[in-house]
Amino acid sequence: MGWLRMPDVRWVFGATVFSLATLLAVASPQEKKPAPAQGAQSQDAAAPKVPGREVIDAPAPVDPKTYKIGAEDVLNIRVWREPELSGNVVVRPDGKVTLPLAGEVDAAGLTPEQFGTRVAEALGKFLNKPEVIISVASVQSKRYFISGNVSRSGPVPLVTPTTILQALSSAGLGQWAKKNKIIVMRGTDRIKFDYSQVIKGKKLEQNIYLQDGDHIFVP
């Protein structure tokens, strides 16, 4: 009988251990997933975009104190804490823009800073000391043209002061370009430019700054 008791005791002990393990597995809480790293957000959780608060990744590199706004320029207007009054506007051919609350405001001929002051004055009739920031998103009113034996021809925005040599370097001269016979057409004037001399540091007075509407021709 002693020999028969041992299997019964072992069987009972094994069943008991198995039952306890099963109960512990069921009763234990589910493993928690690790929290996402701080600052990591899904696209769905990203903050929604507010209309009129578009971020300009690469605004035109103009000097807000000296650049003169012209027709067709694209301006970005930001009014602090007023997203519905902010956004991009295009200067009309008459030199004006139409803004919410402010109405029609003259822009052409003003610097971005001067225009910002004028917009703030117009909005001041409805808002308490509005803060306005104006930036030029795209220069469209001032451009020069380049054609002929160059790698890249066509209109080029005249964003910053640009010399003839800088314009030619940007466009790239063609292999068979006649470098000593380049001309700049400015209205009825024809201005000669000898690239071969200027690049050697001679007759640098030829390397003038371009004006709006100038056309460089490389034969």
C-alpha positions in Angstrom: 0.0 0.0 0.0 2.9 2.4 0.7 4.1 1.9 -2.9 0.7 2.8 -4.2 0.4 6.1 -2.3 3.4 7.7 -3.9 1.9 8.0 -7.4 -1.3 9.4 -5.9 0.6 12.1 -3.9 2.7 13.1 -6.9 -0.3 13.3 -9.2 -2.2 15.5 -6.7 0.9 17.8 -6.2 1.4 18.2 -10.0 -2.3 19.0 -10.5 -2.2 21.6 -7.8 0.8 23.3 -9.2 -0.8 23.4 -12.7 -4.0 24.9 -11.3 -2.2 27.6 -9.4 -0.1 28.6 -12.5 -3.3 28.8 -14.5 -5.0 31.0 -12.0 -2.0 33.3 -11.7 -1.9 33.7 -15.5 -5.5 34.6 -15.7 -5.5 36.9 -12.7 -2.4 38.8 -13.7 -3.0 42.2 -15.5 -2.2 42.5 -19.1 1.2 43.7 -20.1 1.2 47.4 -20.8 2.6 48.7 -24.0 5.5 51.1 -23.6 4.5 54.7 -24.0 5.7 56.5 -27.1 8.8 58.6 -26.8 8.2 62.1 -25.7 7.6 64.4 -28.6 6.7 61.6 -31.0 3.3 62.0 -32.5 1.4 60.3 -35.2 0.1 62.2 -38.2 -3.4 61.9 -36.9 -2.3 63.4 -33.5 -0.5 66.3 -35.1 -1.9 69.7 -34.5 -4.3 70.8 -37.2 -3.3 73.6 -39.5 -4.9 77.0 -38.9 -6.1 78.7 -42.1 -4.1 81.8 -42.8 -1.1 80.7 -40.7 0.9 79.1 -43.5 4.6 79.0 -42.7 6.8 80.3 -45.4 9.7 77.9 -45.8 11.8 80.1 -48.0 10.6 83.7 -48.2 12.2 86.0 -50.7 15.5 87.3 -49.2 14.6 90.9 -49.5 15.5 93.7 -47.1 12.2 94.7 -45.4 13.6 98.2 -44.9 14.7 99.0 -48.5 12.8 96.7 -50.9 10.0 98.4 -52.7 6.8 96.4 -53.1 5.4 96.2 -56.7 2.4 94.9 -58.6 2.1 91.1 -58.6 4.4 90.6 -55.6 3.1 88.0 -53.2 3.0 89.2 -49.6 2.6 87.3 -46.4 0.6 89.1 -43.8 0.7 87.9 -40.2 -1.5 89.6 -37.6 -0.6 88.4 -34.1 -3.3 86.2 -32.6 -5.6 86.9 -35.6 -5.2 83.9 -37.9 -8.4 84.9 -39.9 -6.7 88.2 -40.8 -3.4 86.5 -41.8 -2.3 84.9 -45.0 -0.9 85.5 -48.5 -2.1 88.3 -50.8 -1.1 89.3 -54.3 -0.6 93.0 -55.0 -3.0 94.0 -57.7 -1.9 95.9 -60.9 -3.2 99.1 -59.3 -0.8 98.6 -56.5 -3.4 97.8 -53.8 -4.4 94.8 -51.8 -7.8 94.0 -50.1 -7.6 92.8 -46.6 -10.3 91.7 -44.1 -11.4 94.6 -41.9 -8.7 96.9 -43.3 -10.2 97.0 -46.7 -8.1 98.4 -49.6 -4.6 99.3 -48.7 -1.9 100.8 -50.9 1.2 98.6 -51.1 3.1 99.4 -54.2 6.1 101.7 -53.7 6.3 101.0 -49.9 8.8 98.8 -48.1 7.4 95.8 -46.2 7.9 97.7 -42.9 6.1 100.7 -44.2 3.2 98.6 -45.5 3.0 96.8 -42.2 2.6 100.1 -40.4 -0.1 101.1 -42.8 -2.0 97.8 -42.3 -1.7 98.1 -38.5 -3.2 101.6 -38.7 -6.1 100.4 -40.8 -6.7 97.5 -38.4 -6.3 99.8 -35.4 -9.9 101.0 -36.0 -11.2 97.6 -35.1 -8.5 96.0 -33.0 -6.5 97.1 -29.9 -2.9 97.8 -31.0 -2.6 95.1 -33.7 0.8 93.6 -34.3 1.5 93.1 -38.0 4.5 91.5 -39.7 4.8 91.7 -43.5 7.2 89.5 -45.5 7.6 89.1 -49.3 6.8 85.5 -50.1 7.6 85.9 -53.8 9.0 88.7 -55.9 7.1 89.0 -59.2 7.2 92.7 -59.9 10.9 93.0 -60.6 12.7 90.8 -63.0 15.4 90.7 -65.7 15.6 88.6 -68.7 18.5 86.6 -70.2 18.6 84.8 -73.5 21.0 83.6 -76.2 23.9 81.2 -75.7 23.3 80.4 -72.0 22.4 77.3 -70.1 19.3 78.8 -68.4 17.4 81.5 -70.2 14.2 83.3 -69.4 12.9 85.7 -66.8 14.7 85.9 -63.4 13.2 87.6 -60.3 15.3 90.6 -59.4 15.2 89.9 -55.7 18.5 91.4 -54.5 21.0 93.8 -56.2 22.5 91.8 -59.0 25.4 92.7 -61.4 25.7 91.5 -65.0 28.5 89.2 -64.0 26.4 87.6 -61.2 23.5 87.1 -63.6 25.7 85.5 -66.2 27.4 83.2 -63.6 23.9 82.1 -62.5 22.7 81.4 -66.0 25.9 79.7 -67.2 27.5 80.7 -70.5 27.2 78.3 -73.4 30.2 76.6 -74.9 30.2 78.8 -78.0 29.1 82.0 -76.4 30.8 85.2 -77.8 31.9 86.5 -74.4 33.1 89.8 -75.7 29.9 90.8 -77.5 27.3 90.5 -74.7 24.8 93.3 -74.5 22.3 94.5 -72.0 19.1 96.0 -73.5 17.7 98.7 -71.2 14.8 100.4 -72.9 16.3 101.9 -76.1 19.8 101.8 -74.7 22.3 99.0 -75.6 25.0 98.5 -73.0 28.1 96.5 -74.1 29.6 94.0 -71.7 32.9 92.2 -72.3 32.9 89.1 -70.1 36.5 88.2 -71.0 37.8 91.5 -69.7 35.7 91.7 -66.5 36.6 88.2 -65.4 40.3 89.3 -65.6 39.6 92.3 -63.5 39.7 94.8 -66.3 37.2 97.5 -67.1 35.1 96.6 -64.1 32.9 99.7 -64.7 31.1 97.6 -67.2 29.8 95.3 -64.5 26.8 97.5 -63.6 23.8 96.5 -61.5 20.8 95.3 -63.4 17.5 97.2 -63.3 13.9 95.9 -63.5 13.2 95.0 -67.2 16.8 94.7 -68.3 17.4 92.0 -71.0 20.8 90.4 -71.2 21.6 88.8 -74.6 24.6 86.5 -75.2 25.3 85.9 -78.9 
